[in-house]
Amino acid sequence: MNVQVILGLPLEIGMKFINKDIYDIKIIETFPLSKQKKSIQSLEKNPYILRIRETDNNSLELLVSYF
């Protein structure tokens, strides 16, 4: 599977396409600057996948952001 096809999807949906038996997944969260002072609870519950990086053959880093 080309992991780039999940780029831009909500994390919850994108994770359904990743075979967790093959990949170790590390999720890195980021928040919009305008919302950093607000509580996380007021942000969208499901972040979107902004960037995917293959760190080796069996590991992925997903950069996600809350909107």
N, C-alpha and C positions, 0 to 999 in steps of 0.2 A: 504494500500500500504506500502511496505517496502521501506522507504526512502533511504536506502543504495544502491538501484539499480541505483541511479543517480550519485553515486560517480565516479569521473573521467570524467564526461561529461562536455561539455561547459555549462556555466551558462544559456545561452539562451535556450538551449535544455532541460536541467534539470528542469528549472522552468515550462515547459509545463507539467511535470509529477506530480507536486505538486499541490494539491487542495488548492488554496489560501483562500477558504471559511472556511477551517478547520484549517489551520496553519497560525500563524503570523511568518513572515520570517525576520530574521536579517542577513544581508550580511556583512561579515568581509573581507576586501581586504588585500592582501599581495603582495609584489613585490619581484622578484628575486634580490639578493644582487648585482649582476653584472649589473643590469639595473636601480638601484635606482638613479643614477646620470643623466640618460637619461630622456627625457620628457616622460610623460605618453602617449602622443599622438603617440610616436614611437613604443609602445608596442602593442601586439595583442589586438584587440578591445574587444574580448569576452573571459573573464577569464574562467578557468576550476575549477570545484568543487574539493577541496582537502580533506575536512573534513565536516562531518555533525554531529551536536550535537543536541539532543532533550533536550531542557531546561525544558520543562514540557509537558503535554499532547497536548498542542495546539501551541507550539513554537519551531521553528527550528533556529539554527545558522548555516549558511553556510560559511565556510572558503574558499575563492577563491583566485586564483593566476593568474597573467598575465604572459604570456611567450613571 
